[in-house]
Amino acid sequence: GVATTSLRIITAPPHGYQSCQSRRQRSQSRRSSDDRDGKRLTAICADDRVFGDCQRANFTDSYTGVSVQISVQDGLWEQAIAKHQAEQWADCLQTLEQLLEAKPQYIEALRLRGDVLRRLGRPSEAIAAYQQVVSLAPTSRDIQHEFGRLLWQQGDARNAETCFRAVLQLTPDWIQGYADLGVALQSQGKWQEAIAILQKGIEMDGNRA
């Protein structure tokens, strides 16, 4: 028979998650961990320019390249990150909603909101949130990957396949993309395609050894 396989998730901290910790603390905070769903978004400290002593700050959005101004008077982004790390999902969502009222296209806040909605057991809203994020950042491999994972978890292997194919178009040498696409194909009974994709991933991984 054909050996089945399961998704093995390799997570990296979402690019652009920002805090006001010092450079020393920042290096200690770069971490990722897996939970029962296979991934956990964790905050990284990336740029002291955004959350320092200032009340307003300009920075370039990680995905659109557009310079935007974020009000940090109430430290909403910092609060959202802290609540997310403490797994205070409802409070985190409320804080993100407040932030997004001022900046409705702030990609990282939208992205985190999608994850929080998933954790709160609101998958339809999470999917809608990620659809918006993908439309704003279509060339982000990580966002496409997260959206594909969410769809796959909700039993939508067909649309998950579309996301994972987009992942491989963006980064053709990413081994995790082949693993995820192979499982999405397998879930649909596309055994021959799944075997071919998984084999290609195995071969690429072997060539790196």
Buried (B, 14 or more C-beta within 10 A) or exposed (E): EEEEEEBEBBBBBBBBBBBBBEEEEBEEBEEBEEEEEBBBBBBBBBBBEBBEEEEEBEBEBBBEEEEBEBBBEEBBBBBBBBBBBEEBBEBBBBBBEBBBEEBEBBBBBBBBBBBBBBBBEBBEBBBEBBEBBBEBBEEBBBBBBBBBBBBBBBEBBEBBBBBBBBBBEBBEEBBBBBBBBBBBBBBEEBEEBBBBBBEBBBEBEEEEE
